[in-house]
Amino acid sequence: MVSAAAIPALDSVTGANARGAAGELSAAARYLYDLAMLRHQTCRLALDLDHQRWWAECTEGRYLASREARSQQDQAREEDDDQLAERIPDERDAERRKLLARARFGEFKDRLAAKRALPGAAAFTEVWTEHQREPWSRGMSYVYFYPGGRTEAARIPVADGSNVYSVVLQPFTGRARVVTGKPEVPRS
């Protein structure tokens, strides 16, 4: 009985939960990068920072971004910039906000990116993506993967006790690597 109680405590001391979760997130990010290119879809990694869960979402079908490709009906329903800024506060670029507002994301069901909770006492801390000005510790955060072979730069720290492992995403190569500690956030 004593050994059963000691195993979770040992995981916190060694950081095994954070290291394992960061490895799974890294694999899922690389998978979504490849998937977005192959299927010509915009995908995103959804991070629920309040409930310590994550999952993958992709647009339903192919999504065209050009104004010429949209129907006049879509243009008539388009929200103004202020409404979009309020609805999608984590995106600075007005054109990207319009693109994201038109996209319909649905949960992507695949064993590599299925909805998961972080194990044990592991928790997200100060997640940063390139469309955010400052790191977030609460609410939802999204990392986007685009069909043209690009993702957002991102830093996703996962902590377990004093142990922190972070997933670092490179925008043009889609490389997702796990590093020890919490890397510095690029300042623009």
Buried (B, 14 or more C-beta within 10 A) or exposed (E): EEEEEEEEEEBBEEBBBBBBBBBBBBBBBBBBBBBBBEBBBBBBBBBBBEEBBBBBBBBEEEBEBEEEEBEEEEEEEBBEEEEBBEEBEBBBEEEBBBBBBBBEBEEBEEEEBEEBEBBBBBBBBBBBBBBBEEBBBEEEBBBBBBBEBBBBBBBBBBBBBEBBBBBBBBBEEBBBEBBEEBBEBEEE
